[in-house]
Amino acid sequence: MDSTQKNLKSETEKWLEKIEEKARNIKLIDNRGLWAVENIKAYVSDCKHFYKKEDFLRSFEAVVYAYGIYETALHSKIIE
């Protein structure tokens, strides 16, 4: 595994841990936040799928998307 792959693997693990912790504590402000929660879960699932296949680039992309959705929903005040 080259250094880029090692870095992607490490960063994926770090961000996956963060988003899983935050996802456990999400509170919906109203039903508009359901789309965010569903998409966060879907991208976390995709992240794990690609991670198992050692496709660390796609795994990292998926976890970054999940975190981006979380941040967007949080700042839009549809979740807390």
N, C-alpha and C positions, 0 to 999 in steps of 0.2 A: 504494500500500500504506500503510495507516494505521500509527500507532505501535504499536498492539497486535499487528498482524500482524508488524511488523518485530521486535518483542521475542520473539514466539513463534518466529519463524524463527531468530533468534539463539540462543535458549535450546535449541531443538531441535538445532541444529548442535553446540552445546557438549556437551549430554548424549549425543548420538549418538556423538561422538568418544570420550567417557569410557567408555560401555558397550561399544563395539566393542573398545577396548583391553583392558578387563577380561575380556570374553568370550574373547579370544584366549588368555588365561592361566588360564582356569578349569581346575582339577584336580578330578576327581570323587573324593570320599572313598569312596563306594559307589554302587551303581546307583540309589539313591533320588534322586540328583542329576540323573539323566537328564531327568526331567520339567522341571527348572528350565532346563537348557541348551536343550532343545527349545523351551520357551516364550520364553526370552530371544531366541532366533534368530527365532521367529515374530513377536514384537513389534518387533524391529529391522527385519524385512522389511516389516511393516505401516507402520512409521514412514517408511521410504524410499518406499513406495508413495504414502502421503498427501503426503509432501513434494514428490514429483514433480508431484502434482496441485495443489500450492500450497494444500493444506488443512492449514495450519500448526497449527491447534488439535488435530485428530486426530493429526497427526504427533507433536506434543509429548506428547499423552496416551499414545501408543504407546511412546515412548521412556521416559517416566516409569514405565509399567507394567513395561517390561523391566528398568529399573534397580531397581525395587521387588522384583521376583522375584529378581534377583541378590542384593540385600541380605538378603532373607529366607532364601534358601538358604545364604548365607554365615554368617549368624548362627545358623542351624539346624544348622550344621556338616555339611551334606551335600555342600558343595563347598568348595574353598579357592582 
